[in-house]
Amino acid sequence: MKGLVIKNTGSWYTVLTDDGPTVDCKIKGNFRIKGIRSTNPVAVGDRVTVGDGNWITAIEDRRNYIIRKSINLSKQSHILAANVDQALLIVTVSKPETSTTFIDRFLASAEAYRVPVVLVFNKTDLLTDDERHYQQMMLKLYETIGYQCMAVSAETGDGIDLLRPLLDGKVTLLSGNSGVGKSTLINRLVPGANLRTAAISDAHNTGQHTTTFSEMIPVHSVVNGSAVDTVNGSAGAVVNGSAVAPPSWLIDTPGIKGFGTFDMEREELTSYFREIFEFSQQCRFSNCTHTHEPGCAVLKAVEDHYIAQSRYQSYLSMLDDKDENKYREAY
């Protein structure tokens, strides 16, 4: 039978079968040697075949995925989720502060695998005047590049109604550092999800992990004022004379600290930074690395402030990712 992987605990997988029920499955050890260089060869969002004994025997081709370098095994990858329509990267300018390097690394990886990203700035209710000004600067920076940005407060609900329409009929990955409020946001978006939340550590201003595994959470459609579970429905279904949207899912993932990039060639990296790629077309040399070459339009754009210094520094840090010890922090 075939189905969709909706939960991955690391030791077993929950599969929503096409016939309706869910089954808990495992994979055999030799599954890992079939050319899949990953710590988790089966990921949430995968379409799989389940055989006798509830063993996963095959994975259907993925249309995309979000991937990062494994923390403990630097030569392997860790797939956050597969077959996603978009990603919401939850960031905060305070309590804790999300670095621009982390944001840019995530955006570049998403560009590489053609996953649209919306930046969601959370915890607006906690900002001081200076922090609010800094957030506005960040919003302007990324909107100028071409990324959709939203400012919300999962705690108070401010801005959440503007976020809901983005989820309709889509599989949406939520990611971000620990403590940015992913679980609180999901509890706002999906009443009844009841995900556990935790306070920020006062000592280090960092988040505590409340999500320990990846899971797909169904988002309900509303028909005639009532919530309708569309998980087992199909696109174009009709309830009480009204069309029901295709199933919508939120993928909750554990908070991550570093975001080491994986399988990115140096010569490809330019194309994953939208504004750097645009200026690179004017460089004197076609193989310009934008680090030292004469006639480099990117360096000139950085000097003239058409490219943000923070973005350029993120680009340089990713050029250095051939160093296997880089970004191997613990979760």
C-alpha positions in Angstrom: 0.0 0.0 0.0 1.0 3.6 -0.5 0.8 6.6 1.7 2.3 9.8 3.1 4.8 10.0 5.9 3.3 12.4 8.4 5.7 11.8 11.4 9.3 10.9 11.9 10.6 10.2 15.4 14.0 8.9 14.2 13.1 5.3 15.0 9.8 4.9 13.4 7.5 6.6 10.9 3.8 7.2 10.9 2.3 6.8 7.4 -1.2 8.1 6.4 -2.2 5.5 3.9 -4.2 6.3 0.8 -7.0 4.1 2.2 -7.4 6.3 5.3 -5.8 4.7 8.4 -2.4 5.5 9.7 0.3 2.8 10.3 3.5 2.9 12.2 6.4 1.8 10.0 10.1 1.2 10.1 12.9 0.9 7.5 15.5 -1.8 7.2 19.1 -1.0 7.8 20.1 -1.7 4.2 17.6 1.0 3.1 20.4 3.5 3.9 22.8 2.2 1.3 20.6 2.9 -1.8 22.5 6.0 -2.8 20.8 8.2 -0.2 23.4 10.2 1.7 21.2 11.2 4.5 20.8 10.5 8.2 17.1 10.2 7.5 16.6 8.5 4.2 12.8 8.8 4.7 11.5 12.2 5.6 8.2 13.8 6.6 6.3 14.6 3.4 7.6 11.6 1.5 5.3 9.4 -0.5 6.2 5.8 0.3 5.3 2.2 -0.4 4.6 0.0 2.7 5.1 -3.7 2.5 4.4 -6.7 4.7 5.1 -6.2 8.3 4.7 -2.4 7.9 8.2 -2.0 6.4 8.7 0.9 4.1 10.1 -0.6 0.9 10.3 2.4 -1.5 10.2 6.2 -1.7 8.5 8.0 -4.6 10.6 10.6 -6.4 10.6 13.9 -4.5 9.7 17.1 -6.3 11.8 19.1 -3.8 13.0 19.1 -0.2 14.8 21.3 2.3 18.1 19.9 3.4 20.9 20.8 5.7 24.3 19.4 6.7 24.0 16.8 9.5 25.3 18.1 12.8 27.2 15.0 13.9 28.0 13.5 10.5 29.3 16.4 8.4 29.5 14.3 5.2 25.8 13.4 5.3 22.7 15.5 5.1 19.6 15.8 7.1 16.3 16.4 5.2 13.9 18.6 7.1 11.0 17.8 4.9 10.1 16.7 1.4 7.5 17.7 -1.2 6.7 21.1 0.3 4.9 24.0 -1.5 6.5 26.7 0.7 8.4 27.3 3.9 7.7 29.8 6.6 11.0 30.7 8.3 10.1 32.0 11.7 12.6 34.6 12.9 12.8 37.0 15.9 14.9 40.1 16.4 15.0 39.5 20.2 14.4 36.7 22.7 16.2 35.1 20.9 17.8 37.0 18.1 17.9 35.2 14.7 21.1 36.0 12.9 21.1 37.2 9.3 23.6 34.5 8.5 21.1 31.8 9.6 18.3 33.5 7.6 20.5 33.8 4.5 21.7 30.2 4.7 18.1 29.0 4.9 17.0 31.2 2.0 19.9 30.0 -0.2 19.2 26.4 0.5 15.5 27.0 -0.3 16.5 28.7 -3.6 18.6 25.7 -4.5 15.7 23.3 -4.2 13.1 25.8 -5.6 11.1 26.1 -2.3 9.4 29.6 -1.9 10.0 31.1 1.5 8.0 33.6 3.5 9.8 35.3 6.4 7.6 35.6 9.5 8.9 38.0 12.1 7.4 36.8 15.4 7.2 38.3 18.9 6.4 41.8 17.8 4.6 42.4 21.1 8.0 42.1 23.0 10.0 44.6 21.0 11.5 47.8 22.3 11.4 50.9 20.1 15.0 50.2 19.0 14.2 46.6 18.2 11.1 47.6 16.3 13.2 49.9 14.2 15.8 47.1 13.5 12.9 44.8 12.5 11.6 47.4 10.1 15.1 47.6 8.5 15.3 43.8 8.2 11.8 43.7 6.6 12.8 46.3 4.1 16.0 44.5 3.3 14.4 41.2 2.5 11.3 42.7 0.8 13.7 44.7 -1.5 15.4 41.4 -2.5 12.0 39.9 -3.3 11.0 37.9 -0.3 7.5 38.2 1.3 7.8 39.2 4.9 5.2 39.4 7.7 5.3 40.7 11.2 3.1 38.8 13.8 2.7 38.0 17.4 1.8 34.4 18.0 1.3 35.2 21.6 -1.4 38.0 21.1 -2.6 36.8 17.7 -1.7 40.1 16.0 -1.2 39.5 12.2 -2.2 35.9 12.3 -5.3 36.4 10.2 -3.1 37.7 7.4 -1.0 34.6 7.6 -3.8 32.0 7.4 -4.7 32.5 3.6 -1.1 31.6 2.7 -1.7 28.1 4.0 -4.8 27.2 2.0 -4.3 24.0 0.0 -0.5 23.9 0.6 2.1 21.9 2.4 4.0 24.4 4.5 7.2 23.8 6.4 7.8 25.8 9.5 11.4 26.2 10.5 13.6 28.5 12.7 15.8 28.6 15.7 14.6 27.2 19.0 12.6 29.6 21.0 11.2 31.7 18.1 7.7 30.6 18.8 6.9 27.9 16.2 4.8 25.8 18.5 2.9 28.9 19.8 2.3 29.9 16.2 1.0 26.5 15.2 -1.4 26.5 18.2 -2.8 29.8 16.9 -3.1 28.5 13.3 -4.5 25.1 14.2 -6.9 25.3 17.2 -6.7 22.0 19.1 -3.1 21.2 18.1 -2.0 21.8 21.7 1.7 21.7 21.1 3.9 22.1 24.1 5.7 25.4 24.5 8.5 26.6 26.8 9.9 29.8 28.1 13.1 31.4 26.9 16.2 30.8 29.0 17.0 34.1 30.8 20.6 33.1 31.3 21.4 32.7 27.6 18.4 34.3 25.8 18.0 31.1 23.8 15.1 28.8 23.2 14.4 25.4 24.8 13.5 22.5 22.5 9.8 21.5 22.8 9.5 19.8 19.4 11.7 16.8 19.3 10.6 15.2 16.0 9.1 16.3 12.6 5.4 16.0 12.1 2.7 17.0 9.6 -0.2 18.7 11.2 -3.5 19.0 9.2 -5.0 22.5 8.8 -8.7 22.5 8.6 -10.7 24.3 5.9 -13.8 26.2 6.8 -17.1 25.5 4.9 -20.3 27.4 5.8 -18.7 28.6 9.0 -17.7 25.1 10.2 -14.2 23.5 10.2 -13.9 20.6 7.8 -11.2 18.0 8.0 -9.8 17.8 4.4 -7.0 15.4 5.2 -8.7 12.5 3.6 -10.6 14.6 1.0 -9.5 15.4 -2.5 -9.1 18.6 -4.4 -12.5 19.7 -5.7 -14.5 17.9 -3.0 -17.9 19.4 -2.2 -19.5 19.7 1.2 -23.0 21.1 1.6 -22.7 22.6 -1.9 -19.4 24.4 -1.2 -16.0 23.5 -2.6 -13.5 22.2 -0.1 -9.8 23.2 -0.6 -7.2 20.6 -1.1 -5.6 19.2 2.1 -3.5 21.8 3.9 -0.6 20.8 6.1 1.9 22.4 8.5 5.1 20.6 9.0 6.5 21.2 12.5 10.3 20.6 12.8 12.7 20.8 15.8 14.4 24.1 16.3 17.8 24.3 14.7 20.9 26.4 15.6 23.3 26.3 12.8 22.4 25.7 9.1 25.3 24.1 7.4 24.7 23.9 3.6 25.1 20.6 1.8 26.1 19.7 -1.8 26.4 23.2 -3.0 29.2 23.9 -5.5 31.0 27.1 -5.1 30.3 28.2 -8.7 26.5 27.6 -8.1 26.3 29.7 -5.0 25.9 33.0 -6.7 22.6 32.0 -8.2 21.1 31.3 -4.7 21.5 35.0 -3.7 19.0 36.8 -5.9 20.6 40.3 -5.8 24.2 39.0 -6.1 23.2 36.9 -9.1 21.6 40.0 -10.7 24.8 42.1 -10.4 27.0 39.2 -11.3 25.8 39.4 -14.9 27.9 42.5 -15.2 31.1 41.1 -13.9 34.1 41.2 -16.2 34.8 37.4 -15.8 32.2 34.7 -16.2 33.8 32.6 -13.5 34.1 35.5 -11.0 33.9 34.5 -7.4 33.1 38.1 -6.3 35.9 38.1 -3.7 38.9 39.8 -5.3 38.6 39.9 -9.1 39.0 43.2 -11.1 35.9 44.4 -12.8 33.6 42.6 -10.3 30.2 44.2 -10.3 29.2 42.5 -7.1 32.0 44.0 -5.1 31.1 47.4 -6.6 27.5 46.9 -5.6 28.5 46.1 -2.1 30.7 49.2 -1.9 27.8 51.3 -3.2 25.3 49.7 -0.8 23.2 48.1 -3.5 24.0 44.8 -1.9 23.7 44.7 1.9 27.0 43.9 3.7 25.2 41.3 5.8 24.1 39.4 2.7 27.6 39.6 1.2 29.1 38.3 4.4 26.6 35.4 4.4 27.7 34.6 0.8 31.4 34.6 1.8 30.7 32.3 4.8 29.0 29.8 2.5 32.0 29.9 0.2 34.0 28.6 3.1 31.7 25.7 3.8 34.2 23.3 2.3 35.7 23.4 5.8 34.1 20.2 7.3 34.3 21.6 10.9 32.2 24.6 10.1 28.6 24.8 11.5 28.7 21.6 13.5 27.1 23.0 16.6 24.8 20.8 18.6 21.1 21.3 18.5 
